[in-house]
């Protein structure tokens, strides 16, 4: 009877997980998707506990410790730190799967298909754990965001992975060789570190999605190892959706998985480091306010600089001020803007920017020639015309927002330093472009102070 109830609960949970993914496909239904996912997970945990009959003291202890750590993180973490927290979640989930697999191995030393699933579970779990920690370090800027490379790096990484995989195969055929398991685990942990450190900050959106896929596949393998059908479903959904999202990210950058993982993309290019002096025009907040006040349409292009400055609420105030003046304000969102997929949408949603004002790249690019002012806030590589015009550029072929086709371009940026791709942005040197130097939040606040003054005049 109890087993039947558990199965029905699992089926309902799986359905809610599928609906959650479906609804999170659009900003309009994203909240509904999150709620469906939360209810699905609550049912999944409840169904598992109903079918459980021992070790309640350990379960409750883990529950309270996890809650004591997780609840403050959820409430105190700023929205701008969502990518770091996401990477940390991947790390914790992957470590949990790897530790369960380790315990299962030493308790039962299974054979056959179960041992295959267990080896995959622990391999992916351990490498995702350390890889996610490295990604979090790069996102938090504790580690350098530029690629960390050394001679024969890819060859070393391939050898390390092959060695770990070889030991895993040995354990599948001879599970009793328990002395090999710690070596297998350590090699997996080290490979996770070495896999991520040569990847630059520009590729973090793809890396986040890929690590999400690895964590899901590890959970799916754990489901096979533990004969838990819901884990198989949830892990497969997580793994496949993460992989699809990674493919979308690569397509958005016109690059392959191989280039993302092993290309060390983001090294500062010699021409960017030692370039000849190029002329650009700058403007004050007063001048920027005058241009915005006279515009009929303004497209705002958010990027990572907006997140770092935590300027989303000031952007909302600017949106309200311009809208009251009759200005048509739209937000142009590039698929890889920010440090994780959907990062800009999350920040703008926190500031309660209307969903119908957010436009994806393909939907808005055709409107840039009719746009009076394109206001770029902290976005670099996704607005660089070199992606269309310069075949020697490392970002050549990457789909970009056609900001350079707007009548006037204004860029809020701290300095003229290159973006994560390590190259200079030709947009900044165009005649129609005005550079607005400063912190995004502070500069937008200055523009807002100037706008009422002009209205009163």
C-alpha positions, -999 to +999 in steps of 0.1 A: +000+000+000+027+025+010+048+016-020+018+023-043+013+057-027+049+065-032+048+055-068+017+078-074+035+106-056+066+101-078+045+102-110+029+135-099+063+149-090+077+140-124+048+156-141+053+188-121+090+188-130+082+186-167+056+214-164+081+234-145+106+233-173+079+241-198+067+271-179+102+285-172+106+288-210+090+323-208+094+352-183+056+355-183+051+319-169+085+316-151+070+322-116+044+295-122+073+272-133+093+278-101+062+271-079+055+239-098+091+228-094+090+235-057+057+216-052+072+187-072+103+186-050+082+188-018+061+158-030+092+139-040+108+143-006+075+135+011+070+103-009+105+092-002+101+097+036+067+079+036+085+048+022+114+052+047+115+033+080+148+039+098+176+064+106+151+092+112+176+109+136+201+113+108+175+125+083+162+151+107+197+163+116+206+167+080+173+185+073+178+211+100+215+217+091+206+221+055+178+245+063+200+265+086+225+270+058+201+273+028+174+296+041+199+325+050+216+321+017+183+324-001+172+355+018+205+373+022+221+367-012+217+396-036+201+389-070+234+400-086+250+369-070+226+344-085+253+329-109+276+322-079+248+307-059+238+286-089+273+273-093+274+265-055+241+246-058+255+225-086+286+218-065+265+207-035+241+186-055+269+169-074+289+162-041+257+147-026+254+123-055+291+114-054+290+107-017+259+086-020+276+066-047+308+062-026+287+050+004+268+026-019+301+012-032+317+005+001+284-009+016+274-033-013+302-034-040+275-039-066+281-057-099+269-054-135+248-025-147+244-011-112+282-008-109+283+010-143+257+035-130+276+040-098+309+047-115+293+072-138+275+088-108+307+093-088+329+103-118+304+130-129+296+140-093+331+146-081+343+164-112+312+186-112+317+194-075+352+208-080+344+222-114+314+241-100+336+255-072+361+268-097+332+284-117+319+300-085+354+313-078+357+329-113+322+344-110+330+358-076+364+370-089+382+351-062+399+334-091+412+352-123+384+355-149+410+352-177+419+316-187+447+300-167+467+280-191+500+261-192+519+241-217+503+208-229+473+216-207+447+198-229+469+168-233+473+166-195+436+169-189+428+142-215+454+119-199+440+125-164+404+119-175+415+087-194+432+074-163+401+081-141+379+064-167+403+035-170+402+029-132+364+032-134+362+005-160+385-017-139+361-012-109+332-022-131+348-056-139+365-061-106+344-043-079+365-059-051+395-038-060+385-013-033+419+003-030+414+018-065+382+038-055+400+066-036+424+070-065+394+072-089+377+098-067+408+120-063+415+119-101+378+129-107+381+158-083+414+170-098+400+168-133+371+190-124+395+217-113+417+215-144+387+214-167+374+248-156+404+269-149+414+274-186+379+286-194+375+324-194+347+345-179+331+351-213+321+314-214+307+312-179+271+311-192+278+280-212+299+265-184+270+270-159+246+252-182+270+224-188+278+218-151+240+218-146+238+190-172+267+170-155+250+173-121+217+161-136+233+131-153+250+122-120+216+123-103+201+102-131+229+076-127+223+076-089+186+068-096+197+037-115+222+027-088+195+031-061+166+018-082+147+051-076+126+060-106+120+096-097+157+103-095+161+088-130+133+111-143+145+143-125+182+137-133+174+130-170+153+162-172+181+182-155+208+166-176+190+170-210+178+205-203+212+216-192+228+201-224+201+217-246+208+251-229+245+246-235+239+240-271+217+272-273+245+292-256+271+279-281+248+287-310+244+322-296+282+326-296+286+307-329+312+284-312+315+247-306+317+228-273+353+220-281+362+257-285+344+266-253+360+239-232+395+238-247+400+270-266+411+292-237+388+319-251+392+353-234+430+358-233+437+395-238+446+400-275+479+417-283+461+444-303+438+451-273+468+453-249+490+474-272+467+492-295+473+525-311+454+554-297+419+556-311+395+585-309+363+583-289+338+608-277+326+611-241+296+629-226+284+640-192+252+629-174+236+663-183+243+657-220+230+621-218+198+633-201+192+658-229+196+632-256+173+607-238+147+635-232+146+643-269+143+607-280+111+590-292+125+555-287+152+541-264+166+506-264+184+496-232+210+469-235+220+454-201+252+434-195+274+421-167+284+456-157+248+463-147+249+433-124+282+443-108+269+478-101+235+465-089+219+491-110+187+473-119+165+494-096+179+527-110+173+513-144+137+508-134+135+544-123+149+555-156+124+533-174+095+549-155+108+585-160+113+580-198+079+562-202+061+591-184+077+614-211+061+593-238+094+576-248+091+540-261+115+521-239+125+485-247+152+461-233+173+441-257+186+409-241+214+389-257+212+351-248+247+351-232+245+385-215+256+382-179+273+353-161+246+327-165+216+320-189+188+343-181+209+365-157+196+398-172+160+386-171+164+377-134+178+411-125+152+430-145+124+409-130+136+418-095+133+454-104+098+447-117+105+457-153+073+447-173+079+414-191+065+428-223+093+453-225+120+425-226+130+414-261+152+386-272+180+394-298+163+379-328+130+397-320+145+432-317+175+433-340+154+444-369+142+475-350+176+490-342+177+511-374+146+529-362+158+534-327+167+569-316+190+560-287+206+527-278+218+528-242+244+501-234+249+494-197+279+472-190+276+450-221+308+445-242+313+416-265+276+411-273+275+446-290+309+444-308+305+450-346+338+431-351+317+399-348+302+409-382+330+428-399+364+415-387+373+380-399+405+380-378+385+387-346+381+357-321+344+366-319+338+367-357+305+351-366+290+354-331+254+368-333+253+402-317+228+429-309+228+454-338+234+483-315+257+501-340+227+505-363+208+528-339+208+566-346+227+574-314+246+550-291+255+558-255+276+534-234+279+534-196+312+518-188+339+523-161+368+524-186+379+515-221+392+482-210+382+452-232+354+428-222+357+391-213+367+382-248+398+403-243+393+424-275+386+460-281+350+470-290+348+489-323+314+503-312+331+526-288+350+545-315+321+552-339+310+588-346+275+581-333+288+567-300+291+586-267+310+570-238+295+577-203+323+568-179+315+557-144+297+532-122+264+522-139+242+528-108+258+561-099+257+574-136+221+565-141+213+582-108+230+614-122+209+611-154+177+608-133+186+640-114+191+658-147+159+646-163+135+664-138+155+695-141+151+696-179+113+689-175+110+718-151+129+741-175 
